[in-house]
Amino acid sequence: MKIAFLGPHASFTQLACSQVFPKNELIPQSSILDCFNAVKNSEVDKTVVPLENSIEGTVSMTLDYLYDFEDIFIETEVVMPIAHHLMIHPENEQFETIISHPQALGQTFHFRHDHFKNIETSDFSSTAAAAKLVSENPQEKWAAVANSYAAKLYGLKILHSNIQDFEQNHTKFIVISKTKDVLELNFPKTSEKTSLIITLPEDHAGGLHQVLSVFAWRQMNLSKIESRTLKTGLGNYFFFINIASEWHPVLSKNALEELKSIGATVKYLGHYNEHLLES
């Protein structure tokens, strides 16, 4: 199989992807959008993208594309510990700008504020891409925030290790494809869930309460509910919902039918397992 991931090589997504698919062809993509398009256009069988970080929260682009792309489903979710390091080119230890993915910069905010308060930061498409850029431009006064594998691959020197603001720093990654298959993995299973995207029929008082009541009276526990703007005007949102339970064929089917009966649009993203990967 061909598996796409948010690249370039040595990104955290590749580290997760290589554990889930150790024997498959892994193909880096330059953006999360490219990952989704690779699946949509059947260029790959599956793709791995980041969904949520324990410090910085949900990766908004991933949620937006789960809403935008039709016939895309989640096969599994994996959680991986994240460690960030500050690295520079060994030929130029002076730096005036720290570059990395916005999530990585957010996860290391307090460290940077305490040690490099006056150093500028610049967002980049991924941590690995930032490390690669520093390695290819020794004349530039840049440092990168990335993982230790990126430092090794791109020949960078680590100045400070484990600079994430909280020790318990984890990122969730999802495997998506065009199928509704459940991907079984030989890693510890931590939970089982169903993901839905729900759009309310109109913005009116009690609309969200109606939706939540569908699950409440059936005693279906929601482990996550997050709103995202529809980008069609102020006050227009869709809701990403995780139901934390085993899939109950009758109960779940009836819940989806009731949601539709009250005028909500429901997009089923899949029923799948969450697994814990190695660091």
N, C-alpha and C positions, 0 to 999 in steps of 0.2 A: 504493500500500500504506500501511497504518497501522503505525507502528513505535512501540512503547512504550519508555521509558527511565527510569532512576532519576533523578527530578527533585529540585527544580524546575528551571526554566530556568537555564542557566549552570553546571550541575553538570559534573563531569569526564565523566560518562557521556554527557551531551548532546554535549559536544565530540567525543567519539569517535563517537557515533551520527550526528552531522551530517556527518562525513567519510565514513562507510560508506553512509549513505542521504541524499545531498544533495538529492534531488528528491522525497522522500516526506514524508508527514505524520507529524511527530514528536509523540508524546503523552506528557507527563510523568506519572510515577507517584510516589506519596509513599513507597513502600517497595519493597524487592526482592520481598517477597511479593506486592504488588500487580502487579508486573511479570509474575510467573509466572501469577497468576490472570487477567491480561488475555489472555495467550495461551491458557490453558486454556479460558476462556469465549468464545474467538473474538472478543473485542472488538478485537484487533489481529492482524496477520499474524505479527509477530515482536516480540521485545523484546531490548534490550541491557542487560546487567547486569555489574558488576565481578566478577572471579573471583579475582584474585591481585595483590598488590603486591610489588615487589622488596625493600621494606624490612620491611613488616609481615606479609607472607605471605598465606595464602589467606583470602578472605572467607567465613567459616564459614557464614553464612546461605545463600549461593549454593549451596554444596555440599549443605547440608541439603535445600534445595528441589529440587535435581537428583535427590536420592534420593526425596523424598516425592511428587513429581509424576510421574504416569504419562504415557507418550506425549509426552514432551518431549525434543527432540534439539538438539544443538549443530551449527550450520551453519558457523560460522567463529570464529576467535579473533583479536583484534587487540590489539596492544601500542602504548601511547601514553606518551611522556614526560610526567612530572608535575612541575609547579612550584607550590609553595604560597606564599601571601603573607598577611601579617598586616594586617588592615584594620579601620578604625573609621568611625563616622559622623562626617562633617566638622563637625557641630555639637557634638560631644561627644568630645573627645580623651582623656578620662579613662576608664579601664576597670578593672574589678575581676574580670572573668570572661572567659575565652577560650572560645568555643564553636565546635564543628565536628564533623564525622564522626569516630568513634573512630579510623579508619585514618589520617586526616589528622593528628589529634593525636599518634598514635603515630609518624608519619613526621617530626614536628617536635619530638620530645621534647627532644633535646639543646639545640636553639636556645632553646626555652622555659625549660629549666632554667638555661641560662646567662644569659638576659636578663630573664626574668620568673618567677623561681623561686617567688615567693610569690603569684603570681596563680592563682586557681582555674581549673579547666577544667570544661566541661560537654559531654557527648555530645549530638549532634544527628543527625537522620536523613540529612543530606547536607551537604557543604560549601556548596553553593549555598543550601540552606534556612537555614543559619546566617547567611550573608551577607544574605539577604532579611530575616531576623528583625532583624538589627542595623539595617538600613535603615529598617524600619518602627517602630523603637522608639528614637528618638534620646535619650529621657529615661533609658534604661537604660545602665548602665556596662558595656557589652559590646564585645568585639572578636571578629572571626571569622577563621578560617583558611580560605581559599578561593583560587580562581584569579583571574587578572587580568580575565577576561571578566565574572565575577560582580561584581567591584568596579566595573567600568564600567557594567554593566546596572543595578545597584542604587545607584549614586551614592555609593560608599564611597571613603574615602581610604586608600591603601596606606601603612602605616608602615614595613614591612620587606618586602623582596622576596626571593624564592628562599630561604625559610627551611627547606626540607627538609634533613634531616641528611646525606643523601648525594646527590651530584650525579647519579649514575646511578639516578634514581628513576623506575620505570616501572610502569604498571598494565596488567594483561591484562583485556580485556573479552570476553565471549562473546555471540554472537547465537544466540538459541534460538527454536524454533518447533515446530509439530506435525509437520513434515516431516523426512525424512532427506536433504534436498537439501544439496549442497555449494555454499556461496555463494562465487562467484568474484569477487575484487576486483582493482582496478588499483593495488594497493600492493605493495611488495616482499614476496615470500613468504619467510618465515624457516624454516618447518618444516612437516611434515605429521604428523598424529597421529591416534590412535584413543583415545577415552575410554570407560572402563567403570566401573561401580560393582559391586563384588563383596562379597557377604555370605557369611561362612563358615557351614558347616552347624552347627557347635557350637564352643565354646571348648575346644580340646584341643591338647596339645603337638604341634607340627609342622604345624598346620593352615595357617598362613600360608606355611610352607615348601612345602607341597604346591601351593598356588596359584602361588607364584613359580616353582616348577619347571616348571610347564606352559609358561611363557614362556621360561625359561632354556634348556631343551634344544632349543627351536626357534630359539634365537638371536634372539628378539624383544626388542629393547632397551626397557626401561621408563624413561621420562624423569621420571616422577613417581609416587609412591605415598604416599597420605596417609590416615590413619585418622580417622574421626569416630564419636562415640558414637551408638548407635541409640536412646538415651534409654529403653531398656527395662530397664536394670539395669547395674550395674558390670561391666565386662569385655566388654560387647557392642558390637561395632563394625561399621561397613561401611568399605570401602576404595575410594578414588577412585584410579584407575590410568590413566596415559597411556602408550600404546605409541607410541614414536617411530619410525615407519617408514611406507612406503607400504602401502596395504591389499593384502594378498595373499589372494585369495579362498579358496584351499584351505587354506593354513596357518592363517589367522585363524579360519576356520570350524571347523577341527579343534580349535584351541585352546579355543574357546568350548564345543564339545561335550565336551572332556575336563574342563573346569571343572565343567560340569553333572554329569558322571559321578561326580565325587568329592563331590557334594552341595552345591557352592557355588551361590548364586543370582547370576546375572549380568544386569546391566542395561546394555544397549548404548546409549550416548549419542551416538554418531556418529563418522564419519571425516571429517576436515576439515583445512583449511589454517590456519596462523598467519601474519598479516601485520603489518608495521610501519607505523604511522600517522605522520603529521607531528605535530610538537609544537604 
